[in-house]
Amino acid sequence: MNPKYKIIWTNVAENDLKNIIEYISVDSLQNALKILKKIKQKVTNLYTLPERGRLLPELQDQGVLQYRELVIPPWRLIYRIAERKIFVLSVIDSRQNVEDVLLKRLIYQK
């Protein structure tokens, strides 16, 4: 039997998801709820298979191997595995440059 991991959503990731759902709900509440359910289900699958997401290509090229992502078109859900925990770090629109988004977040995190 596969081990279970605890999934922890960071405040940033929760805000990302909230903003996505609020934006979509302006046009269609039903569609927003459908997308929310889809994203939550994909994350739930990480409980037993945390390494199912691919290594983050932009960081892998730099030798940074602790970040993974699930691609849920058009979003990229970025997470990190540590011990028996999965930290959901961000939900980013895949049409954006991930390096730019992460850099902005680091700069304005102060």
N, C-alpha and C positions, 0 to 999 in steps of 0.2 A: 504494500500500500504506500502511496506517495505521501510524503510529509505535508502538513498544512503550514502555511505562512500567514502571518498577520499582515493585513494591508492597512497602511496608514496614508491618508491623503494630507498633503501639506496644505497650508492656507493658500498658497499661490495656486496650486492645482485646483482646489475647491473654487477659488475665485475665477479661474480660467473656465471651468465647467459651468459655473453659474452664469458667467457672461455669455457663453455660447448658447446656453438654453434660453436665456432672456432675449437674446438677439433673434433666435429662431422663432420664439413664441410670439413675437410681434406679428409675424405673418401667419403662423399656424401653431397653436398650442398643442394640437394633436401630434404634429410632426416633431415638435420640441420634446415631448414626452417619449416618443418613439426613439429619438436619438439618445436621450438620457438613458433609457433602458438598455440600448445597444452598447453604449460606452460602459455602463456599470457592469453589464454581463461580461464583456471582454476582460475587464479588470478582475472580476470574480474568478475567471478561469486561471488567473495567476496564483490562486491559493495553492494549487497542487502542481502547477507547472510554471514556476516563476521565470525560468530561462527561455520560455517560448518566444519572447520578444527578441528582436535582433539588437545587436550592439549598435549604438548610435554612430552612424557612418562618419559624421563630421568630427566627432571626438575620437573615434577609433583611428582615424588617419593621424591623429596627434599622439597616439599611444595611451589615450584615456579609455579604459575598458570597463569601468564600473557602471556605466549608464546604458540602459536598454530602452527600447521603445516598442509600443504596439502601434501599428498603423491602422487607424479606423477612418478611412477616407471621409472628408479631407483633413482629418486631424491626426496629429502624432502625440501619443500619450507617452511621456518620458518618465521612467522610473529607475530606481536603484534597489538592489537587493543587499541587505546587510543582516547577517546572522539569520534569524527566522522571521525577518520583517521585509516587507516590500514597501518602499516609500514612493508614492506617486508624486512626482515633482512638478509636472506641467502638462497642460493639454494645449498644444499649439496648432494653429492652422498650418497645414503642410504647404500652403502656397506662400508662406512667409519664409524668410531665410532664418533658420534656427539659430545660427551663430549670432546674427544681429539681435534676435529676441533675447537670447541668453545673456549677451553682453549688456544690453539695456537693463535687464533685470539685476545684473550684478552691480552696475553703476548706480542705479536708483534704489538699491536695497538699503542704503544707509539711513 
